[in-house]
Amino acid sequence: MAPATPASPFNCFAVAPPTDPNAPPPPPPDPSMLQLPPPLEGWYVSWQEALGKSQAFAESHGYRLVKKRSSRGETGGTQLKALYLICDRGIFKPSVAKIRKRPNRKRIGCPFDMSILWNSRQGLYQVRVRNPLHNHGPREKTPPREPSPGSNLPFLSEELPPRLGEEENEEDGEGEREGAEGTPSAESDAQQQQQQQQQPSKPAGKRIKIRGLRDVAVKAYCEWQESYVQSPLLKAEFRKARDVALENGLDLEQMHLDQDWEFFVENGVKKGIARRFIEDIGEWARLFEELSGK
């Protein structure tokens, strides 16, 4: 018996054997499936960026991507090594604690499957589509549901009411100024107004509310900022701004409200990075709200 010849890497160029002319033609593909293209494969600096863009692409084409499983490698470190996504109409094995009594009729065994893998050689995350096929058409757009009475918590872009006592303090301060002895003269008032006009006032940001641990949110925000620059020096500057914020106990909500990027410049952060680190918090919060789906 002759030994088997090893497979050649060029077998992909081999000519296929002739087909039977009497065989029936294959059935035409479902037109609805052609409307569900897979997300674009490519390289990304962070897995958050790869996941966000893949989910946004899927939503714009009528389907949704959900997490199937993830892995942090054999050592179990802090860095994500692999993230596997499937269509929300696929089938996966739930844990015993999450088994429902009523089956989910939306899951019809969609075979779509993709992954986000860490490439240690490139130092980047790679998006790979393992099975681009769907067994259903695009989902119908449903109108947004009205929030329930119990879920009226302020979230992200919603303004929070003033703290208790702020309005009272303002009223008391006005009364003291009107009735206090030795009030400043008209000349000193004019000088103070002129000085205030000369000094540019910093725009105050609106109050936002970000769910989760505040220090973890600062770290995630820093990773998002790093994904938009290629230079290692600029990435290091964003990490410096992150460290300055954590060392001084600042969270994203406080930094967005203060808009004090000059504080980071005084602590050694480059001016452009400091401005980005403060002024982009609102945009990151909006994206976080959309991707979290809450």
TORLUM-527337 format. One line per 10 residues: number of its first residue (from 1); for each residue x, y, z of N, C-alpha, C, O, CB. Coordinates in steps of 0.2 Angstrom, whole numbers, plus 5000, padded with zeros to 4 digits. Glycine has a CB too. Layout:
BEGIN
NUM = X:Y:Z:X:Y:Z:X:Y:Z:X:Y:Z:X:Y:Z  ...
***
This chain:
BEGIN
1 = 5004:4994:5000:5000:5000:5000:5004:5006:5000:5009:5007:5004:4995:5000:5006  5003:5011:4995:5008:5017:4995:5006:5021:5000:5000:5022:5002:5007:5020:4988  5011:5025:5003:5010:5030:5008:5006:5035:5006:5007:5038:5000:5016:5032:5012  5002:5038:5010:4998:5044:5008:5002:5050:5008:5006:5051:5011:4992:5045:5014  5001:5054:5002:5004:5060:5001:5002:5065:5005:4996:5066:5006:5004:5062:4993  5006:5069:5008:5004:5075:5013:5000:5080:5009:5001:5081:5003:5010:5078:5016  4996:5083:5012:4992:5088:5009:4996:5094:5007:5000:5096:5011:4986:5090:5014  4995:5097:5002:4999:5103:4999:4995:5109:5001:4989:5109:5001:5000:5102:4992  4999:5114:5003:4995:5121:5004:4992:5124:4998:4989:5129:4999:5000:5125:5008  4994:5121:4992:4992:5124:4986:4985:5120:4984:4983:5122:4978:4997:5124:4981
11 = 4983:5116:4988:4977:5112:4986:4971:5117:4984:4966:5115:4981:4975:5107:4991  4971:5123:4987:4966:5127:4986:4965:5130:4978:4960:5132:4976:4966:5134:4990  4971:5129:4975:4971:5130:4967:4969:5124:4963:4969:5125:4957:4977:5133:4965  4968:5118:4966:4966:5112:4962:4959:5113:4959:4955:5116:4961:4966:5106:4967  4959:5110:4953:4953:5110:4949:4948:5105:4951:4950:5100:4953:4954:5109:4941  4942:5107:4952:4937:5103:4955:4935:5098:4950:4935:5099:4944:4931:5107:4957  4933:5092:4952:4931:5086:4947:4925:5088:4944:4921:5092:4946:4930:5080:4951  4924:5086:4937:4918:5088:4934:4911:5085:4937:4911:5080:4940:4918:5085:4927  4906:5089:4937:4900:5088:4940:4895:5084:4935:4896:5084:4929:4896:5094:4942  4891:5080:4938:4886:5076:4934:4881:5081:4930:4878:5085:4934:4882:5071:4938
21 = 4881:5081:4924:4876:5085:4920:4869:5084:4921:4865:5088:4921:4878:5085:4913  4868:5077:4923:4861:5076:4925:4858:5077:4932:4852:5077:4933:4860:5068:4923  4863:5079:4936:4861:5081:4943:4857:5087:4943:4858:5092:4939:4867:5082:4947  4852:5088:4948:4848:5094:4948:4852:5099:4950:4856:5099:4954:4842:5092:4953  4850:5105:4948:4854:5111:4950:4852:5113:4958:4847:5111:4960:4852:5117:4946  4857:5116:4961:4856:5117:4968:4850:5123:4969:4849:5127:4965:4862:5120:4971  4847:5122:4974:4842:5127:4976:4844:5134:4976:4850:5135:4979:4837:5125:4982  4841:5139:4974:4843:5146:4974:4843:5148:4982:4839:5146:4986:4839:5151:4970  4848:5153:4984:4848:5155:4991:4842:5159:4992:4839:5163:4988:4855:5159:4992  4840:5159:4999:4835:5163:5001:4837:5171:5000:4842:5173:5003:4833:5161:5008
31 = 4833:5175:4997:4835:5182:4996:4835:5185:5003:4839:5190:5003:4830:5185:4992  4832:5183:5008:4832:5187:5014:4839:5186:5017:4841:5190:5021:4826:5184:5019  4842:5180:5016:4849:5179:5019:4854:5183:5016:4859:5185:5019:4850:5171:5018  4853:5185:5010:4858:5189:5006:4858:5196:5009:4863:5200:5008:4857:5190:4999  4853:5198:5013:4853:5205:5016:4856:5205:5023:4856:5210:5026:4845:5207:5017  4859:5200:5025:4862:5199:5032:4870:5198:5031:4872:5193:5032:4859:5194:5036  4874:5203:5029:4881:5202:5028:4884:5202:5034:4882:5205:5039:4884:5208:5023  4890:5198:5035:4894:5198:5041:4898:5204:5042:4899:5208:5038:4898:5192:5041  4900:5205:5048:4904:5211:5050:4911:5211:5046:4913:5205:5045:4905:5212:5057  4914:5216:5045:4920:5216:5042:4926:5213:5046:4926:5215:5052:4922:5223:5039
41 = 4930:5209:5043:4935:5206:5047:4941:5211:5046:4942:5215:5042:4938:5200:5043  4945:5211:5052:4951:5216:5052:4954:5216:5059:4953:5212:5063:4948:5223:5050  4958:5221:5060:4962:5221:5066:4960:5227:5070:4959:5233:5067:4970:5222:5064  4960:5227:5076:4958:5232:5081:4963:5232:5087:4966:5227:5089:4951:5231:5083  4964:5238:5090:4968:5239:5095:4965:5236:5102:4969:5233:5105:4970:5247:5096  4959:5237:5103:4956:5234:5109:4950:5230:5107:4947:5231:5101:4953:5240:5113  4948:5225:5111:4942:5221:5110:4936:5225:5110:4931:5223:5107:4942:5214:5114  4936:5230:5115:4930:5234:5115:4928:5237:5109:4922:5238:5107:4931:5239:5121  4933:5240:5105:4932:5243:5099:4929:5238:5094:4925:5239:5090:4938:5247:5096  4933:5232:5093:4930:5227:5089:4923:5225:5090:4919:5224:5086:4935:5221:5089
51 = 4922:5224:5097:4915:5222:5098:4910:5227:5097:4904:5226:5094:4914:5220:5106  4911:5233:5098:4907:5239:5097:4905:5240:5090:4899:5240:5088:4909:5245:5100  4910:5239:5085:4909:5240:5078:4906:5234:5075:4902:5235:5071:4916:5242:5075  4907:5228:5078:4904:5222:5075:4896:5222:5077:4892:5221:5073:4907:5216:5077  4895:5224:5083:4888:5224:5085:4884:5230:5082:4878:5229:5080:4887:5225:5093  4887:5236:5081:4884:5241:5077:4883:5239:5070:4877:5241:5067:4888:5248:5077  4887:5236:5067:4886:5234:5060:4880:5229:5059:4876:5229:5055:4893:5230:5057  4880:5224:5064:4875:5219:5064:4868:5222:5065:4863:5221:5062:4876:5214:5069  4868:5227:5070:4861:5231:5071:4859:5234:5065:4853:5235:5064:4862:5235:5077  4864:5237:5061:4862:5241:5055:4859:5237:5050:4856:5239:5045:4867:5246:5053
61 = 4861:5230:5050:4858:5226:5045:4853:5221:5047:4852:5216:5043:4864:5222:5042  4850:5222:5053:4844:5218:5055:4845:5212:5059:4841:5208:5059:4841:5216:5049  4851:5211:5062:4852:5206:5067:4856:5208:5073:4859:5214:5072:4855:5200:5063  4857:5204:5078:4860:5206:5084:4866:5201:5085:4865:5195:5084:4856:5207:5090  4871:5203:5088:4876:5198:5090:4876:5198:5098:4876:5203:5101:4883:5201:5088  4877:5192:5101:4877:5191:5108:4883:5187:5109:4886:5183:5105:4871:5188:5111  4886:5187:5116:4891:5183:5118:4890:5176:5119:4885:5175:5122:4894:5187:5124  4894:5172:5116:4893:5165:5117:4898:5162:5123:4895:5159:5128:4895:5161:5111  4904:5164:5122:4909:5162:5128:4915:5167:5127:4916:5170:5121:4911:5155:5128  4919:5167:5132:4926:5171:5131:4931:5167:5135:4929:5162:5139:4925:5178:5134
71 = 4937:5169:5134:4943:5165:5137:4948:5170:5138:4950:5175:5134:4945:5160:5132  4952:5169:5144:4957:5173:5146:4964:5169:5146:4969:5171:5149:4956:5176:5153  4964:5164:5142:4970:5160:5141:4971:5155:5147:4967:5155:5152:4976:5164:5141  4976:5150:5146:4977:5145:5151:4979:5148:5158:4977:5145:5163:4982:5140:5149  4983:5153:5158:4985:5156:5164:4980:5160:5168:4981:5162:5174:4991:5161:5163  4974:5162:5164:4969:5166:5168:4971:5173:5169:4969:5175:5175:4967:5162:5174  4974:5176:5165:4977:5183:5167:4971:5188:5166:4965:5186:5165:4982:5185:5162  4973:5194:5166:4968:5200:5166:4966:5201:5159:4960:5204:5157:4970:5206:5169  4970:5200:5154:4969:5202:5147:4964:5196:5143:4965:5190:5144:4975:5202:5143  4959:5199:5140:4955:5194:5136:4959:5192:5130:4962:5195:5126:4949:5198:5134
81 = 4958:5185:5129:4962:5182:5124:4957:5180:5118:4959:5180:5112:4965:5176:5126  4951:5178:5119:4946:5176:5114:4939:5178:5116:4937:5177:5122:4947:5169:5113  4935:5180:5112:4928:5182:5113:4924:5179:5107:4926:5181:5101:4927:5189:5114  4919:5174:5108:4915:5171:5103:4908:5174:5103:4905:5174:5108:4916:5164:5104  4906:5176:5097:4899:5179:5096:4895:5175:5092:4898:5172:5087:4900:5186:5094  4889:5175:5093:4884:5171:5089:4878:5176:5088:4877:5181:5091:4882:5164:5092  4874:5174:5083:4867:5178:5082:4863:5177:5088:4863:5171:5091:4864:5176:5075  4859:5182:5089:4854:5181:5095:4849:5176:5094:4845:5174:5098:4851:5187:5097  4848:5173:5087:4843:5168:5086:4846:5161:5085:4843:5157:5083:4840:5170:5079  4853:5161:5087:4856:5154:5088:4854:5151:5094:4850:5153:5098:4864:5155:5087
91 = 4858:5145:5095:4857:5141:5101:4863:5140:5104:4868:5139:5101:4854:5134:5098  4863:5141:5111:4869:5139:5115:4866:5136:5121:4860:5136:5123:4873:5146:5117  4871:5133:5125:4869:5129:5131:4869:5133:5137:4875:5135:5139:4874:5123:5132  4863:5135:5140:4864:5140:5146:4866:5136:5152:4865:5130:5152:4857:5143:5147  4868:5140:5157:4869:5137:5163:4863:5134:5167:4857:5136:5165:4873:5141:5168  4864:5130:5172:4858:5127:5175:4854:5133:5179:4848:5133:5179:4860:5122:5181  4858:5138:5181:4854:5144:5185:4850:5148:5180:4846:5152:5183:4860:5148:5188  4852:5148:5174:4848:5152:5169:4843:5149:5165:4840:5152:5160:4853:5156:5165  4842:5142:5166:4837:5139:5162:4830:5141:5163:4828:5142:5169:4838:5131:5163  4826:5143:5158:4820:5145:5159:4815:5140:5158:4816:5135:5155:4818:5151:5154
101 = 4809:5141:5162:4804:5136:5161:4801:5136:5154:4799:5131:5151:4798:5137:5166  4800:5142:5151:4797:5143:5144:4803:5143:5139:4807:5148:5140:4793:5149:5144  4803:5140:5134:4808:5140:5129:4808:5147:5125:4802:5150:5124:4808:5134:5124  4813:5149:5123:4814:5155:5119:4813:5154:5112:4817:5151:5109:4821:5159:5120  4807:5156:5109:4805:5154:5102:4809:5158:5097:4809:5157:5091:4798:5155:5101  4812:5163:5099:4816:5167:5095:4822:5164:5092:4825:5165:5087:4818:5174:5098  4825:5159:5096:4831:5156:5094:4829:5150:5090:4825:5145:5092:4835:5153:5101  4831:5150:5084:4829:5145:5079:4835:5141:5076:4835:5139:5070:4825:5148:5073  4841:5141:5080:4847:5138:5078:4851:5141:5072:4853:5138:5068:4845:5131:5075  4851:5148:5072:4855:5151:5067:4862:5149:5068:4865:5150:5073:4854:5159:5068
111 = 4866:5147:5062:4872:5145:5063:4878:5150:5063:4884:5149:5063:4874:5140:5057  4876:5157:5062:4881:5162:5062:4886:5161:5068:4884:5160:5073:4878:5169:5061  4892:5162:5067:4897:5162:5072:4903:5166:5070:4906:5166:5064:4899:5154:5073  4906:5170:5075:4912:5174:5073:4916:5174:5080:4914:5173:5085:4910:5181:5071  4922:5177:5079:4927:5177:5085:4931:5184:5085:4932:5186:5079:4931:5171:5085  4933:5186:5091:4938:5191:5091:4944:5188:5095:4943:5187:5101:4935:5197:5095  4949:5188:5092:4955:5184:5095:4961:5189:5096:4962:5193:5092:4957:5178:5090  4965:5188:5101:4971:5192:5102:4977:5188:5099:4978:5182:5099:4972:5192:5110  4980:5192:5095:4986:5190:5091:4992:5193:5095:4994:5199:5094:4986:5192:5084  4996:5189:5098:5002:5191:5102:5007:5194:5098:5011:5199:5100:5005:5186:5106
121 = 5008:5191:5091:5013:5194:5087:5012:5201:5085:5016:5205:5084:5014:5189:5081  5006:5202:5083:5004:5209:5080:5002:5214:5086:5003:5220:5085:4998:5208:5075  5001:5211:5092:4999:5215:5097:4992:5218:5096:4991:5224:5098:5004:5221:5098  4987:5215:5092:4981:5218:5090:4976:5212:5091:4977:5206:5092:4981:5220:5083  4969:5214:5091:4964:5209:5091:4961:5209:5084:4961:5213:5080:4958:5212:5095  4960:5202:5082:4958:5201:5075:4951:5198:5075:4949:5194:5079:4962:5196:5072  4946:5201:5071:4940:5199:5070:4939:5194:5064:4942:5195:5059:4935:5205:5068  4937:5188:5066:4936:5183:5061:4929:5180:5061:4926:5178:5066:4941:5177:5062  4926:5179:5055:4920:5176:5054:4920:5169:5052:4923:5167:5047:4916:5180:5048  4918:5165:5057:4919:5158:5056:4913:5154:5052:4914:5150:5048:4919:5154:5063
131 = 4907:5157:5052:4902:5155:5048:4897:5161:5047:4894:5163:5051:4898:5149:5052  4897:5163:5041:4893:5169:5039:4886:5168:5038:4882:5173:5037:4896:5173:5034  4883:5162:5038:4877:5161:5036:4872:5162:5041:4873:5161:5047:4876:5153:5033  4866:5164:5039:4860:5164:5044:4854:5160:5041:4854:5159:5035:4858:5172:5044  4850:5158:5045:4844:5154:5042:4837:5158:5043:4832:5156:5044:4843:5148:5046  4838:5165:5043:4832:5169:5044:4834:5176:5040:4839:5177:5039:4830:5170:5052  4829:5180:5040:4829:5187:5037:4831:5192:5042:4831:5190:5048:4823:5188:5032  4831:5198:5040:4832:5204:5045:4826:5204:5049:4820:5203:5047:4833:5210:5041  4827:5206:5055:4822:5207:5060:4818:5214:5059:4821:5218:5056:4825:5207:5067  4812:5214:5061:4808:5219:5060:4810:5224:5066:4810:5222:5071:4800:5218:5060
141 = 4810:5231:5064:4811:5236:5069:4805:5237:5073:4800:5238:5071:4813:5242:5065  4806:5237:5080:4801:5238:5084:4802:5245:5088:4807:5247:5089:4801:5232:5090  4796:5248:5089:4797:5254:5092:4800:5254:5099:4799:5249:5102:4790:5258:5093  4803:5259:5102:4806:5258:5108:4801:5258:5114:4796:5261:5113:4811:5264:5110  4802:5254:5119:4798:5253:5124:4798:5259:5129:4803:5261:5130:4799:5246:5128  4792:5260:5132:4792:5266:5137:4795:5263:5143:4793:5257:5145:4785:5268:5138  4799:5267:5147:4802:5265:5153:4796:5263:5158:4791:5267:5159:4807:5270:5156  4798:5258:5162:4793:5257:5168:4794:5262:5173:4799:5265:5174:4794:5249:5170  4788:5262:5177:4789:5267:5183:4794:5266:5188:4797:5271:5191:4782:5267:5187  4796:5260:5188:4802:5258:5193:4809:5259:5190:4814:5258:5194:4801:5252:5196
151 = 4809:5261:5184:4816:5262:5181:4817:5269:5179:4820:5271:5174:4817:5258:5175  4815:5274:5183:4816:5281:5182:4823:5284:5185:4823:5290:5187:4810:5285:5184  4828:5280:5185:4834:5282:5188:4838:5286:5183:4837:5285:5177:4839:5276:5190  4841:5292:5185:4845:5296:5180:4851:5292:5177:4854:5288:5181:4847:5302:5183  4852:5292:5171:4857:5288:5168:4860:5292:5162:4857:5294:5158:4854:5281:5165  4867:5292:5163:4871:5295:5158:4869:5302:5156:4871:5307:5160:4871:5291:5152  4866:5303:5150:4865:5310:5148:4859:5314:5151:4858:5320:5150:4863:5310:5140  4855:5310:5156:4850:5314:5159:4853:5318:5165:4857:5316:5168:4845:5308:5162  4850:5324:5165:4852:5329:5171:4849:5326:5177:4844:5324:5178:4850:5336:5169  4854:5327:5182:4852:5325:5189:4849:5331:5193:4851:5337:5191:4858:5322:5193
161 = 4844:5331:5197:4842:5336:5201:4847:5339:5205:4852:5336:5207:4836:5335:5205  4847:5346:5207:4852:5349:5212:4852:5345:5218:4847:5343:5221:4851:5356:5212  4858:5345:5221:4858:5342:5228:4854:5346:5233:4853:5352:5233:4866:5342:5230  4853:5342:5238:4849:5345:5244:4852:5351:5247:4858:5350:5249:4847:5339:5249  4849:5356:5248:4853:5362:5251:4856:5367:5247:4858:5372:5249:4858:5359:5256  4857:5365:5240:4860:5370:5236:4856:5376:5234:4858:5382:5235:4862:5366:5229  4849:5375:5233:4845:5381:5232:4844:5385:5238:4844:5391:5238:4838:5378:5229  4844:5382:5244:4843:5385:5250:4849:5390:5251:4849:5395:5253:4842:5381:5256  4855:5387:5250:4861:5390:5251:4862:5397:5247:4864:5402:5249:4867:5386:5250  4859:5396:5240:4860:5401:5236:4855:5407:5238:4857:5413:5238:4858:5399:5229
171 = 4849:5405:5241:4844:5410:5243:4847:5414:5249:4847:5420:5250:4838:5407:5244  4850:5410:5254:4853:5413:5260:4858:5417:5258:4859:5423:5262:4855:5407:5265  4863:5415:5254:4868:5420:5252:4866:5426:5249:4869:5431:5250:4873:5416:5247  4860:5426:5245:4858:5433:5242:4855:5437:5248:4856:5443:5248:4853:5431:5237  4852:5434:5253:4849:5438:5258:4855:5441:5262:4854:5447:5265:4845:5434:5263  4860:5437:5264:4866:5440:5267:4869:5446:5264:4871:5451:5267:4871:5434:5269  4870:5445:5257:4873:5451:5254:4869:5457:5254:4871:5463:5254:4874:5449:5246  4862:5456:5254:4858:5462:5254:4858:5465:5261:4858:5471:5261:4851:5460:5252  4858:5461:5266:4857:5464:5273:4863:5465:5276:4863:5467:5282:4852:5460:5277  4869:5463:5274:4875:5463:5278:4878:5471:5278:4877:5475:5273:4880:5459:5274
181 = 4882:5472:5283:4885:5478:5284:4891:5479:5280:4894:5474:5279:4886:5480:5291  4893:5485:5278:4900:5486:5275:4900:5482:5268:4905:5479:5266:4905:5483:5279  4894:5483:5264:4894:5480:5258:4899:5484:5253:4900:5490:5254:4887:5480:5255  4902:5480:5248:4907:5484:5244:4904:5489:5240:4898:5489:5239:4910:5479:5239  4907:5494:5239:4905:5500:5235:4904:5499:5228:4905:5493:5225:4910:5506:5236  4901:5504:5225:4899:5503:5217:4905:5502:5213:4905:5499:5208:4895:5508:5215  4911:5506:5215:4917:5505:5211:4920:5498:5212:4922:5496:5207:4922:5510:5214  4920:5495:5218:4923:5488:5219:4919:5483:5215:4921:5479:5212:4923:5486:5226  4912:5484:5215:4908:5480:5211:4909:5480:5203:4910:5475:5200:4900:5482:5212  4910:5486:5201:4912:5487:5194:4919:5484:5192:4920:5481:5187:4912:5494:5192
191 = 4924:5484:5197:4930:5481:5196:4929:5474:5196:4933:5470:5191:4935:5483:5201  4926:5471:5200:4925:5464:5200:4921:5461:5194:4923:5456:5191:4921:5461:5206  4916:5465:5192:4913:5463:5185:4918:5463:5179:4917:5459:5175:4907:5467:5184  4922:5468:5179:4927:5469:5174:4932:5463:5174:4933:5461:5169:4930:5475:5174  4934:5461:5180:4939:5455:5180:4935:5449:5178:4938:5445:5175:4941:5455:5188  4929:5448:5180:4925:5442:5178:4924:5442:5171:4925:5436:5168:4919:5441:5182  4923:5447:5167:4923:5447:5160:4929:5446:5157:4929:5443:5151:4920:5454:5158  4935:5448:5159:4941:5447:5156:4943:5439:5157:4946:5437:5153:4946:5451:5160  4942:5436:5163:4943:5429:5164:4938:5425:5160:4932:5425:5162:4944:5428:5171  4941:5420:5155:4936:5416:5152:4933:5411:5157:4937:5407:5160:4939:5413:5146
201 = 4927:5410:5157:4924:5405:5161:4924:5398:5158:4923:5397:5152:4917:5407:5163  4925:5393:5161:4925:5386:5159:4918:5383:5158:4914:5384:5163:4929:5381:5163  4916:5380:5152:4910:5378:5152:4909:5372:5156:4912:5367:5156:4908:5376:5144  4903:5372:5160:4902:5367:5165:4898:5361:5161:4893:5363:5157:4897:5369:5171  4900:5355:5162:4897:5349:5159:4890:5347:5162:4890:5349:5168:4901:5344:5158  4886:5344:5159:4880:5342:5162:4881:5336:5166:4886:5332:5165:4875:5340:5157  4877:5335:5171:4878:5329:5176:4877:5322:5172:4872:5322:5168:4874:5329:5182  4881:5317:5173:4879:5311:5170:4880:5306:5175:4883:5307:5180:4884:5309:5164  4877:5300:5174:4877:5294:5179:4880:5288:5175:4876:5286:5170:4870:5293:5182  4885:5285:5177:4888:5279:5174:4888:5273:5179:4890:5274:5184:4895:5280:5171
211 = 4884:5268:5177:4883:5262:5181:4890:5259:5182:4894:5259:5177:4878:5258:5178  4891:5255:5187:4897:5251:5188:4902:5254:5193:4901:5260:5195:4900:5249:5182  4907:5251:5194:4913:5253:5198:4916:5259:5195:4918:5259:5189:4918:5248:5199  4917:5264:5198:4920:5271:5195:4927:5270:5193:4929:5273:5188:4919:5276:5200  4931:5267:5197:4938:5266:5195:4939:5262:5189:4943:5263:5185:4942:5264:5201  4935:5257:5188:4935:5252:5183:4933:5256:5176:4935:5255:5171:4931:5246:5184  4928:5260:5177:4925:5265:5172:4931:5269:5169:4931:5270:5163:4919:5269:5174  4935:5272:5174:4940:5276:5172:4946:5272:5167:4948:5275:5162:4944:5279:5178  4947:5266:5169:4952:5262:5166:4949:5260:5159:4953:5260:5154:4953:5256:5170  4943:5258:5159:4940:5257:5152:4940:5263:5147:4941:5262:5141:4933:5254:5153
221 = 4938:5268:5150:4938:5274:5146:4945:5276:5143:4946:5278:5138:4936:5281:5150  4950:5275:5147:4957:5276:5145:4959:5271:5139:4962:5273:5135:4962:5275:5151  4957:5265:5140:4958:5260:5134:4955:5262:5128:4957:5261:5123:4956:5253:5136  4949:5265:5129:4945:5267:5123:4949:5273:5120:4949:5273:5113:4938:5270:5125  4952:5278:5124:4955:5283:5121:4962:5281:5117:4964:5283:5112:4957:5288:5126  4965:5276:5120:4971:5273:5117:4970:5270:5111:4974:5270:5106:4974:5268:5122  4964:5267:5110:4962:5264:5103:4962:5268:5097:4962:5266:5092:4956:5260:5104  4962:5275:5099:4961:5280:5093:4968:5283:5092:4968:5288:5088:4956:5285:5095  4973:5281:5095:4980:5284:5093:4985:5278:5092:4984:5272:5095:4983:5288:5099  4990:5279:5088:4994:5273:5086:5001:5274:5089:5004:5269:5091:4995:5273:5078
231 = 5003:5280:5091:5009:5282:5094:5010:5279:5101:5005:5280:5105:5011:5289:5094  5015:5275:5103:5016:5273:5110:5016:5279:5115:5014:5278:5120:5022:5268:5110  5019:5284:5113:5020:5290:5117:5013:5293:5119:5012:5295:5125:5025:5295:5114  5009:5293:5114:5002:5296:5115:4998:5291:5120:4994:5294:5124:4998:5298:5109  4999:5285:5118:4995:5280:5123:4998:5281:5130:4994:5280:5135:4997:5273:5120  5004:5282:5131:5007:5283:5138:5004:5289:5141:5003:5289:5147:5015:5283:5137  5003:5294:5137:5000:5300:5140:4993:5299:5142:4991:5302:5147:5001:5306:5134  4989:5295:5139:4983:5294:5141:4983:5290:5148:4979:5291:5152:4979:5290:5136  4988:5285:5148:4988:5281:5154:4991:5286:5160:4989:5285:5166:4993:5276:5153  4995:5291:5158:4997:5296:5163:4991:5300:5166:4990:5301:5172:5002:5301:5161
241 = 4986:5302:5161:4980:5305:5164:4976:5301:5168:4973:5303:5173:4976:5308:5157  4976:5294:5166:4972:5290:5170:4974:5289:5177:4971:5289:5182:4972:5283:5167  4981:5289:5178:4984:5288:5184:4983:5294:5188:4982:5294:5194:4992:5286:5183  4984:5300:5185:4982:5306:5189:4975:5306:5192:4974:5309:5197:4984:5312:5184  4970:5304:5188:4963:5304:5190:4962:5299:5196:4959:5301:5201:4959:5302:5184  4965:5293:5195:4964:5288:5200:4968:5290:5207:4965:5289:5212:4967:5282:5198  4974:5293:5206:4978:5295:5212:4974:5301:5216:4975:5301:5222:4985:5298:5210  4970:5305:5212:4967:5311:5216:4959:5309:5217:4956:5313:5219:4967:5317:5211  4957:5303:5216:4951:5300:5217:4945:5303:5213:4940:5304:5215:4949:5302:5224  4947:5305:5207:4942:5308:5202:4939:5302:5198:4943:5298:5196:4946:5313:5197
251 = 4933:5302:5197:4929:5298:5192:4927:5302:5186:4927:5308:5186:4924:5294:5196  4924:5298:5182:4922:5301:5175:4916:5306:5176:4916:5311:5173:4919:5296:5171  4912:5305:5181:4906:5309:5182:4909:5316:5185:4907:5321:5183:4901:5307:5187  4914:5316:5189:4916:5322:5192:4920:5326:5187:4920:5332:5186:4921:5321:5198  4925:5322:5183:4929:5326:5178:4924:5329:5172:4926:5334:5170:4934:5321:5175  4919:5325:5171:4914:5328:5165:4911:5334:5168:4910:5339:5164:4909:5323:5163  4909:5334:5174:4906:5340:5177:4910:5346:5178:4908:5352:5177:4903:5338:5184  4917:5345:5180:4921:5350:5181:4924:5353:5175:4925:5359:5174:4927:5348:5186  4926:5349:5170:4929:5351:5163:4935:5355:5165:4937:5360:5162:4924:5356:5159  4939:5352:5170:4945:5355:5172:4951:5351:5169:4955:5348:5173:4946:5356:5179
261 = 4953:5352:5162:4958:5349:5159:4965:5352:5161:4970:5349:5161:4957:5349:5152  4965:5358:5163:4971:5362:5165:4974:5358:5172:4980:5359:5172:4969:5369:5167  4970:5355:5176:4972:5352:5181:4977:5346:5179:4982:5345:5182:4967:5349:5186  4976:5343:5174:4980:5337:5171:4986:5340:5168:4991:5337:5168:4976:5333:5166  4986:5346:5165:4992:5349:5162:4996:5351:5168:5002:5350:5167:4990:5355:5158  4994:5353:5173:4998:5355:5179:5001:5349:5182:5007:5350:5185:4994:5359:5184  4999:5343:5181:5001:5337:5184:5006:5333:5178:5007:5327:5179:4996:5332:5186  5008:5337:5173:5012:5334:5168:5009:5330:5162:5013:5327:5158:5016:5329:5172  5003:5331:5161:5000:5328:5155:5000:5333:5149:4999:5339:5150:4992:5326:5156  5001:5331:5143:5001:5336:5138:4994:5339:5137:4989:5336:5138:5004:5332:5131
271 = 4994:5345:5134:4988:5349:5134:4983:5345:5129:4977:5345:5131:4990:5356:5131  4985:5343:5123:4980:5340:5119:4977:5333:5122:4971:5332:5121:4983:5338:5112  4981:5329:5125:4979:5323:5128:4974:5325:5134:4969:5322:5135:4985:5319:5131  4976:5330:5138:4972:5332:5143:4965:5334:5141:4960:5333:5144:4975:5338:5147  4965:5338:5136:4958:5341:5133:4954:5335:5131:4948:5334:5132:4959:5346:5127  4957:5330:5127:4954:5324:5125:4951:5320:5130:4945:5318:5130:4958:5320:5120  4955:5319:5136:4953:5315:5141:4947:5318:5145:4943:5314:5148:4959:5314:5146  4946:5324:5145:4941:5327:5148:4935:5328:5144:4929:5327:5145:4943:5334:5151  4936:5331:5138:4930:5333:5133:4927:5327:5130:4921:5328:5128:4933:5338:5128  4930:5321:5130:4927:5315:5126:4923:5311:5131:4920:5306:5129:4932:5311:5123
281 = 4923:5313:5137:4919:5308:5142:4912:5308:5140:4909:5302:5141:4920:5311:5149  4909:5313:5138:4901:5313:5136:4900:5308:5130:4895:5304:5130:4899:5320:5135  4905:5308:5125:4904:5304:5119:4905:5297:5121:4901:5292:5119:4909:5306:5114  4910:5295:5126:4911:5288:5128:4905:5286:5132:4903:5280:5131:4917:5288:5132  4902:5290:5136:4896:5288:5140:4890:5287:5136:4886:5282:5137:4894:5294:5145  4889:5291:5130:4884:5289:5126:4885:5282:5122:4880:5279:5121:4883:5295:5120  4891:5281:5120:4892:5275:5117:4891:5269:5121:4889:5263:5120:4899:5275:5114  4893:5270:5128:4893:5265:5133:4885:5263:5134:4883:5257:5135:4896:5267:5139  4881:5268:5134:4874:5267:5135:4871:5263:5129:4867:5259:5130:4870:5274:5135  4873:5265:5123:4870:5261:5117:4873:5254:5117:4869:5250:5115:4872:5265:5110
291 = 4879:5253:5118:4882:5246:5117:4879:5242:5123:4878:5236:5122:4889:5246:5117  4878:5245:5129:4876:5240:5135:4869:5239:5134:4866:5234:5137:4877:5244:5141  4865:5243:5130:4858:5241:5129:4853:5242:5135:4848:5239:5135:4857:5234:5126  4855:5246:5140:4851:5247:5146:4849:5254:5146:4845:5256:5151:4856:5246:5152
***
